[in-house]
Amino acid sequence: MAYKIDADQCRGCGACKENCPVEAIAQDGDKYKIDAATCVDCGTCAGSCPAGAIAAE
């Protein structure tokens, strides 16, 4: 199960991208999105998001 970023809650800080060990997160305009095919379900992104915008799908 991959993680997903709630675009409405994402502040665009980039903490998730900086902490992703497999580089599954990319900037999409002023927000970020997770590539489900690359995500290894480690949860590091969710733990590093100060806005709480990331959750398991």
C-alpha positions in Angstrom: 0.0 0.0 0.0 1.5 3.3 -1.1 1.3 6.6 0.7 -0.6 9.6 -0.7 -0.3 13.3 -0.1 -3.5 15.3 0.5 -3.0 18.3 -1.8 -5.4 20.4 0.3 -3.2 19.9 3.4 0.2 20.0 1.8 2.1 23.2 2.5 4.8 22.6 -0.1 7.7 22.6 2.4 9.5 19.6 0.8 10.3 17.8 4.0 8.8 14.6 2.6 10.9 14.7 -0.5 14.1 15.4 1.4 13.5 12.4 3.7 12.2 9.8 1.1 14.9 7.1 0.9 13.8 5.9 -2.6 13.1 9.3 -4.2 9.4 8.5 -4.8 8.3 12.1 -4.2 8.3 14.8 -6.8 7.2 18.4 -6.8 4.0 19.0 -8.7 3.5 22.8 -9.0 3.7 24.2 -5.4 2.8 20.8 -3.8 4.3 17.3 -3.8 3.1 13.9 -5.0 4.2 10.4 -4.4 4.8 7.9 -7.2 3.0 4.8 -6.0 5.1 2.5 -8.2 8.3 3.7 -6.6 7.0 4.0 -3.0 8.3 1.2 -0.7 5.7 1.9 2.0 8.3 2.8 4.7 6.2 5.7 6.1 9.2 8.1 6.4 7.4 10.8 4.5 4.3 10.6 6.8 6.6 10.9 9.8 8.4 13.9 8.4 5.4 15.9 7.2 4.7 18.8 9.6 1.2 19.4 8.2 0.1 15.7 8.6 -0.8 15.7 4.9 0.5 12.2 4.2 -1.3 8.9 4.9 -1.4 5.3 3.7 -3.9 4.7 0.9 
